[in-house]
Amino acid sequence: MENYFKEGGADVPMLDFNSKSGNMIIRGRSFPEDSVGVYLPVLDWIDLYIAFPADFTLLQFDLDYFNSSTYKAFLNILLKLEKLMGSDKKVKVEWLYHERDIDMKAAGEEFEELVDIPFSFRVK
């Protein structure tokens, strides 16, 4: 299976999804005009990944900002990865945030409440 990589821009985060290692990174800012166009390929990739996942999947969110349409895309990503929790595979989310950015930390905590995936929070 091919890895998925897209360089980030001013309003789109860097997306680096590695099928062999199971490491997935979303880094930067996300407020695209067409969030469906940005994240639909990621969701399709995850559908393929779930069929043959790594033993351990780590999804790292390293964000400075995201908008409400991105929120929905992130939730869909998490819901797809949650399907692995019932298998013998392990999934973890690492949520990075700036120490003073309580809104970003709270957003991660909200996602943690919505899915059955363990989260860890780290100040960057």
SULGIHU-V667688 format. One line per field, one symbol per residue. ss: DSSP state (2 for helix, 1 for strand, 0 for the rest). phi: phi as a letter, one per 30 degrees, with the letter a starting at -180 (. if undefined). burial: 1 if it has 16 or more other ideal C-beta (glycine too) atoms within 10 Angstrom, else 0. A space follows every 50 residues. Layout:
BEGIN
ss: ???
phi: ???
burial: ???
END
This chain:
BEGIN
ss: 00011100000001111000001111111100002222222222222222 20000111111111110222222222222222222200011111111000 022222222222220001111110
phi: .ddbbbddbdbbddbbccdddidbbbbkbbbddcddddceddddddeddd dbdddbcccccbccaacdddedddddddddddddddcdccbbccccadec cddddddddddeddbcbdcbcbdc
burial: 00010000001110111110011111111101001001100100110010 00110011111110010011001100110110010000111011111000 000110110011001010100000
END
